[in-house]
Amino acid sequence: MTGKDDNFSEQEASEDVEELEVEEEVVEEPAEAIFENGKGYVGSEDADRISQQGFYGNRIDNNRLELEPVELLHLIERKRLVVRKPDGETIGPDYIVSELLDEDPDLWTRYLVFRDLRSRGYAVRQGFGSGIGFRVYARGDRPGAASANQLVYVLKEGAPISLSDLDMVTQTAAGSRKDLVFALVDQNGEVNFYRVAQATLRDRGSDEDGEQ
């Protein structure tokens, strides 16, 4: 671990990022989504504007948009989305978090990281296995047209990570040729980012033997 990662500094915002954030502000009336089986589903009539105004979700059948829980929470907070149960009842963030608490107890922690990254202008996608929480794209890059260049592993303050897990996620990042960043969420909900570098330890005993 090499200390706080300046790559997530707000001062790095480029023209591309500012353009993205302006596009997001254009939305006036919220779209609607149905919360079902742990995810949100936006109909084809609203899918384009939600997807394009911030790179949210994945397209599925009938041109609908499937949203991850963290995306739902973010869009609700930004008043971009009204979420309902299949029976039409409107629900909020508390309901979503409580419904998923058993299978995803760290959902709110991951959401804080997702929100922080999005507020800095990054396009963010769900991670994949090995504890990787998110894939983060370089500023100006668009998911689908470019590959993520950083992987984010989410940690809560006071929750240790074992050396074996650290080695696993480091190997995952190295194997995919992406930078690995730890997002540490403290007890106040503040997020700090730390870059992780892989190091190879040399056997000093062997060097000393060779010098004799």
N, C-alpha and C positions, 0 to 999 in steps of 0.2 A: 504494500500500500504506500503510495507516494505523496499523500497529503491532499488537501482540497483541490478539486479539479476546476481550473479557471475556464475550461471550455464551456461551462454552463453559466458564465457570467452574463448578466443582462446587458452589459456594455457592448457585447459582441453583435447585437442585433444588426442585421444587414438590411438592404433595401427590400430583398425578397421577403424577409420576415415581416417588415412593416406592411408590405403589400398584403400578406396573408391575414394579418390582424385586422386591417381595414375591411377586407372582404368578409370576415366573420361578423363585423359590426353592422353589415348591411341588412342582416336578417331582422325583420320587425315582428312578424307573427310567428309564434312557436309552431313547430311541426308536432305531429302526434306519433307515439310509439306504443306498442303493446308489450308489456312485460310478461314473458312466458318462458318456463324452463330455464330461468336464470339469466336470460338475455333479453335485449330489446329488439323489436322489429318495427321498422318504419316502412309504410306502404310505398308503392312505386311513385305515387303522386308527390311525395315529399323527399324521396330518397336522394334525388340529384342534388338538391340544395344543401341537405345535411352532409352528404358525402363530400361535395366539392368545397364547401365553406369550412375547411379545416381538416380534411383527410380523416374522416371518421368512418368506422364500420367496414364491413365486407359485403359485397353483393351476393345475393342468393337467388332462389327461384323467383320467377315473376318480377324480376328487377327490384325486389325488396332489399332493404339494407338491414344487416344484422349487426347489432351494437353490443360490445362487451360491457359488463357492469360499470367499470370505471368511466367508460365513455358516456353511459347513461347519466351517471352522477354529475359529470362535468357539464353536459348539455342542459341538465335540469338547473344546475347552479347558474349557468349563463343565460337562463331563460330562453333557450333555443328549442326546448322540447317539453311537451306535456306527456307524461307517461301514465298509462292506464292498465288495469288488469283486463283480462279477456272479457269480463262481465261489464266493462265500461267504467268501473270505479277509478277515480284519479288517485295516484299514489305518489309519494315523495321519496327522498333519499333514505329516510329512516326505515321505511318499509322495505326497500330494496336491500339495505345492509342487514336488517334483521332476518329477512328471508334466506339470505345466503350465508349467515353467520356460521352455521354448522360446517358447511363444506368449504368456506373461505373465510376463516376468522381474521385474516389480515387484509381483508378487502379495503377497509378504510385507510389503513397505512399505505397500501399501494396506490389508493386514490390520491392521497396527499402528494406522493411523488409524481404521479401522472399530471396532476393539476399544476405542480411547480414547473415541470418540463414544458407543458403547453403554454403557461404564462410567459415563458421565455422565448416562445416562438418556434419550438421544435415540433416536427411531426413525430408522433409516437405510435407504435403498434405493440400489441400484446407480445410477450416473450414466448419462449419455447423451452420446456423441460429444464432440468438441471438447476432449478431455482431462478432462472433468468426471468425477471419480472417484465422488462420492456426492451423493445428494440427502438433505438433513436436514430433519426436520419440527420445528415448534415443540413445546415440551414440552406434553404433553396432547393433541396432535393425532395422529390415527391414519391411516396410509397407506390410501388408498382412500376415506376419508371427508373428507380434507383434502389440500391440495397442499403440497409441500415449500416452505419459505420460504428455504432457503439451499442453495447449490451449493458443493461442496468440491473444490478442485483439489489433487492430491497432488504434493508435491515432495520430492526427496531432497536433503539437504545436499550442496552442491558441484555439483549438477546445475542449470545455468542455464536460465532460460526466456527465449526470444527476445521482442523487443518485439511481433513479429507474433502470436506465440502468446498473449501477454498481452492484446493488443487483441482477439483472437478470443474468448477465454474471457470477457473483460469484456463484449463485445457480446452473447455468448450469455446471460449472466446478466441484462444489461439488457433484452434482448428478451423474456426469460421473467419479468421483474419479480421476480427473486430476488436476494438478497444473495450476493456471491461471497466465499468465504473460502479462503485458501491454508493447507494443512496441511503444515508443514515437518517432515520426519522427520530427526533428526540421526544421527550415526554411532553413538550409543549406543541408538538406537531410541526416543528420547523425541520426543514430538509437541508442536509449538507451532502455534497458529492465528493467522493474520493476516488481517484484513479488507482487501479491495481496493475502492477507490473509483475511479470513472471521473471524469476531469477533462478539461475542454476548454481548450486553450491559445489565448490571444488573440494576435493579431498586434499587438504594441505599436508596430510601425512605423506602422501605419495610424492608431492613435490619435494618435501624435505628429504625423503629417501633418495630421490634422484640427484639432489645436490651433493650428497655425501660421496 
